[in-house]
């Protein structure tokens, strides 16, 4: 099983690892800093260096419980030591967006009882879906944007811890719903906490403090059914 270093340190840009398996254009490493697509966050890209050769990593995803890296010119790559480097600008932008979505989810749940039901991060924007108890007006959504930006600038700490499933199930709030959706095989839960704004089970990468997110704006608000809204947001 590949050690997932991105869960331990989201800021790690380079690492020395071992290629332990090669099949067609896919390789498996003993340790990786490359984030695989999941939880609405896109995969990392980057390069692998071995000797004088450099290999481009185009895609990373989970397949049959393994993290698989799709690599160009894989026929020149051999099992053994390599240096791996992620495209940091891409990763950092995804970290900022992912943390922004958590702040939005926490704010809307705390103020309006709204439940986040899905999200997706893109390179230039992100979207997040909510189920509201009652519909919000345009003026209220403007307030959401303003007050969430204020929360971000207050610079709340983002912390990560792993607890037992039993302990996670005792935490009040929306997190219980998320825990109940996890497969029974998952015995430990990684929790991402943003100040007193939000705490969620999450396997994604995040910034260390909210000020790193920077300002954002709501681009679009779409109706997705009764009291269901999709917010499309961008960092500015």
Phi, psi and omega in degrees: 000129181291131175287127186265088186291336180295338176284335182270324182209101181292345185265000181286118187262335184216156183195152173262128184222182179238132170282120183250349178201143178225126176219117183054237181261020185243136177231155176238135180252157176287330177217147180215147171257357181280124179279129177274148179312133179170148177064027181086353180261129179291161179290159173280159168237170180164208182222159173237132178247134175218113185062233179267003183262144175236132184239133181274131176264114186265330186205147177222128179207165177272131177222118179054041177082000180249149172271119185249131178254124177269122192232141174286151175051040186296340181296340179270352184269141180239157172297140181137194186289143176215164169250132181243139182223130178267157171287097189294319181301317178296311181301313185297323178297318179294324177298316180296316179296317183297317178294323176301315181297325177294318179297315178300315181298317180294316180299312184290328176289315183293323185269323186238000183070018182284140180253127175286129184245354179175158178203162176208134179253134175242177183289332184240005182189176174211161175227151178215135182258141180228146168254113182265151175288323176220150181294146177260149177276168176301322180295322179292323178292327174295323176295321177302313181298312183295313185287328176291321175298323177295318177299318180299315182288342175293344173065063176283144180285141175253119182236155183229135177214158177244129181232166176291155178302320180299318179293319180297324182291344180272351182283132181288157173103193185296338184303330180299320179298317180295316181299320181296337181275347181287145178301146180302337181292340180279111184261338178238144186237129177272121182251133175252121183244130177244098182049227173255021183272316189204145171218121184219152170287126186202138177252017183267182180258144186219160174284170183273334179209151191295335181299335178294337179297317184081177180289156177218167173220154175275119182277315184215153172231118183245141174280131178240025182127185184299118180058019176253129181227143174251122178259125174256125187233156176220147174282142185243000000 
